[in-house]
Amino acid sequence: MIEVGEETAELSSMLLNIAETNQREMDSDLEILTSLLEPVMIVVIGLIIGVVIVAMYLPIFELMNVIQKKHYFNGRRGFSLIQKTIH
């Protein structure tokens, strides 16, 4: 296109035409890229939030297990002491 512009003495309009064409192509490519990137970002953010929630609840569940085990073993020990005193 540059060669044609030089031959016809319209180089500036040809360069402007090339720039506009490249700008449209770049805008189209960016639009496609962002439309593909949005779902990926949503999934990544969802995974991050999921990890944070699990990290917050995991200690609570562990604490509940420890409390239940302690209560269970204390209850069993108390029950066996009661059985020994009855017999």
Backbone bond lengths (Angstrom), bond angles and torsions (degrees), N, CA, C in turn:
res aa  C-N    CA-C-N  psi(-1)  N-CA   C-N-CA  omega(-1)  CA-C   N-CA-C  phi
1 M - - - 1.444 - - 1.527 110.23 -
2 I 1.333 116.81 -34.39 1.461 119.98 178.65 1.527 110.16 -63.88
3 E 1.315 115.62 -41.40 1.457 120.01 179.72 1.521 111.09 -62.57
4 V 1.319 116.66 -42.33 1.472 120.57 178.15 1.525 109.99 -64.63
5 G 1.334 116.63 -40.87 1.462 120.45 178.53 1.510 111.99 -63.06
6 E 1.336 117.73 -38.72 1.461 120.58 177.86 1.525 110.94 -66.56
7 E 1.312 116.86 -41.01 1.466 120.38 -178.29 1.521 112.03 -67.89
8 T 1.322 116.84 -34.48 1.462 120.22 -177.70 1.527 112.55 -96.36
9 A 1.315 117.66 2.80 1.473 123.48 -179.31 1.528 111.57 63.12
10 E 1.291 116.79 29.53 1.468 122.83 177.68 1.528 110.46 -121.34
11 L 1.319 116.94 41.30 1.466 121.11 -175.88 1.527 111.53 -62.86
12 S 1.315 116.72 -42.84 1.475 118.66 -177.20 1.532 110.90 -64.03
13 S 1.330 117.73 -41.10 1.469 118.34 179.74 1.526 111.12 -70.46
14 M 1.332 117.78 -33.63 1.467 120.57 176.48 1.524 110.89 -66.55
15 L 1.340 117.00 -42.64 1.475 119.87 178.11 1.525 110.61 -64.08
16 L 1.327 117.12 -38.72 1.452 120.86 176.54 1.527 110.38 -63.83
17 N 1.326 116.68 -41.09 1.464 121.61 177.95 1.534 110.68 -63.01
18 I 1.331 117.26 -43.04 1.471 121.39 177.97 1.524 110.48 -62.74
19 A 1.336 116.35 -42.70 1.467 120.51 -179.49 1.526 110.85 -63.64
20 E 1.321 117.47 -42.44 1.464 120.79 179.16 1.526 111.39 -65.08
21 T 1.343 115.88 -40.11 1.470 119.94 178.69 1.533 110.32 -64.17
22 N 1.324 116.01 -44.97 1.468 119.42 178.53 1.523 111.24 -63.43
23 Q 1.338 117.17 -38.39 1.462 120.83 179.11 1.530 110.60 -64.00
24 R 1.321 117.92 -43.13 1.471 120.77 178.38 1.526 111.10 -63.25
25 E 1.323 116.48 -42.62 1.472 119.83 178.96 1.532 111.00 -63.38
26 M 1.339 115.85 -41.59 1.467 119.42 -179.61 1.531 110.66 -66.98
27 D 1.336 116.74 -40.38 1.466 119.56 177.47 1.522 111.21 -62.68
28 S 1.324 116.03 -40.89 1.467 120.12 178.56 1.527 110.83 -64.59
29 D 1.328 116.70 -44.04 1.466 120.16 178.90 1.522 111.75 -63.98
30 L 1.343 116.86 -39.64 1.467 119.84 178.61 1.524 111.46 -66.37
31 E 1.322 116.67 -37.27 1.456 119.90 178.73 1.533 110.96 -64.62
32 I 1.320 116.08 -41.70 1.465 120.29 177.31 1.526 110.44 -64.27
33 L 1.329 116.77 -43.58 1.467 121.02 -179.35 1.522 111.35 -62.25
34 T 1.322 116.88 -44.73 1.471 118.76 -179.52 1.519 111.24 -68.35
35 S 1.334 117.53 -34.95 1.468 118.57 178.63 1.524 111.17 -67.63
36 L 1.326 117.78 -28.81 1.463 120.59 176.14 1.523 111.95 -82.27
37 L 1.314 116.67 -29.99 1.458 120.89 -175.29 1.525 112.38 -78.37
38 E 1.322 118.17 -29.90 1.462 120.78 -177.62 1.528 113.31 -59.29
39 P 1.333 120.33 -49.61 1.470 118.86 178.92 1.531 112.72 -63.17
40 V 1.319 116.65 -35.66 1.468 120.03 178.79 1.526 109.59 -64.13
41 M 1.326 117.06 -42.74 1.461 120.02 179.31 1.519 111.53 -65.21
42 I 1.321 117.67 -37.40 1.463 120.55 178.71 1.525 110.50 -64.29
43 V 1.319 117.34 -42.23 1.466 120.74 178.67 1.529 110.33 -65.10
44 V 1.323 117.82 -43.25 1.464 120.91 -179.62 1.524 110.64 -63.63
45 I 1.314 117.32 -44.22 1.463 120.19 178.90 1.532 110.03 -64.45
46 G 1.327 117.32 -39.02 1.466 120.23 176.73 1.517 112.25 -62.23
47 L 1.334 116.33 -40.63 1.468 119.43 177.25 1.519 111.50 -65.19
48 I 1.319 116.90 -40.71 1.469 120.11 178.48 1.521 110.29 -62.54
49 I 1.324 116.94 -44.41 1.466 120.22 179.07 1.532 110.09 -64.10
50 G 1.327 117.18 -39.81 1.465 120.40 177.39 1.515 112.41 -61.49
51 V 1.313 117.09 -41.97 1.463 120.85 178.81 1.522 110.46 -64.62
52 V 1.319 116.75 -40.63 1.470 120.04 179.03 1.524 110.31 -64.50
53 I 1.321 117.54 -42.07 1.464 120.39 -179.75 1.532 110.42 -65.25
54 V 1.318 117.09 -44.09 1.471 119.87 177.83 1.522 110.22 -62.97
55 A 1.322 117.18 -40.20 1.461 120.46 179.47 1.525 111.34 -65.06
56 M 1.316 117.35 -29.33 1.463 119.83 178.50 1.527 111.74 -78.92
57 Y 1.332 116.79 -39.80 1.460 119.82 -175.64 1.522 114.25 -84.00
58 L 1.310 118.30 -24.36 1.459 120.88 -178.00 1.531 112.42 -58.61
59 P 1.330 120.31 -46.53 1.471 118.73 176.95 1.528 112.76 -62.70
60 I 1.311 116.91 -33.50 1.466 119.47 179.22 1.528 109.99 -66.33
61 F 1.331 117.08 -44.13 1.461 120.04 178.10 1.527 111.56 -64.76
62 E 1.324 116.96 -39.61 1.471 120.09 177.36 1.522 110.36 -62.70
63 L 1.308 116.99 -41.72 1.462 120.87 178.85 1.528 110.25 -63.81
64 M 1.316 117.12 -40.35 1.462 119.96 177.40 1.524 110.69 -63.32
65 N 1.327 118.41 -40.53 1.462 121.04 177.97 1.520 111.37 -63.49
66 V 1.320 116.78 -42.09 1.466 120.12 179.26 1.521 110.12 -63.63
67 I 1.310 117.04 -42.95 1.469 120.52 -180.00 1.526 110.31 -65.08
68 Q 1.324 117.53 -42.76 1.463 120.61 179.83 1.529 110.83 -64.74
69 K 1.325 118.09 -41.34 1.464 120.74 179.12 1.517 110.41 -65.05
70 K 1.320 116.35 -42.49 1.464 119.62 -179.89 1.527 109.45 -64.10
71 H 1.314 117.30 -43.51 1.453 121.17 179.28 1.531 110.42 -65.69
72 Y 1.317 118.22 -40.63 1.463 122.40 179.87 1.517 110.43 -63.33
73 F 1.331 117.80 -47.73 1.462 120.43 -177.75 1.523 111.07 -68.95
74 N 1.314 117.86 -36.66 1.464 119.22 176.85 1.519 110.60 -66.32
75 G 1.315 116.39 -38.31 1.463 119.98 178.17 1.520 111.55 -66.01
76 R 1.324 118.04 -41.73 1.464 121.74 179.60 1.522 110.66 -65.23
77 R 1.336 116.25 -43.20 1.455 120.04 -178.89 1.526 109.13 -63.79
78 G 1.330 116.17 -42.75 1.463 119.64 178.67 1.517 111.29 -63.78
79 F 1.313 117.52 -39.10 1.458 121.42 179.71 1.522 110.84 -65.80
80 S 1.337 117.20 -40.91 1.464 118.77 -179.82 1.525 110.96 -68.78
81 L 1.317 118.21 -33.16 1.465 120.49 176.97 1.528 110.71 -66.06
82 I 1.326 115.87 -37.88 1.469 119.92 178.65 1.526 109.80 -66.49
83 Q 1.326 118.22 -40.61 1.454 121.35 179.14 1.531 110.66 -64.14
84 K 1.327 116.96 -40.18 1.475 120.14 -179.54 1.524 110.28 -65.38
85 T 1.291 118.79 -38.84 1.457 120.41 -177.55 1.529 111.66 -72.99
86 I 1.325 116.65 -27.99 1.473 119.86 178.65 1.523 110.07 -73.32
87 H 1.319 117.66 -38.72 1.482 120.50 -175.92 1.444 107.41 -83.73
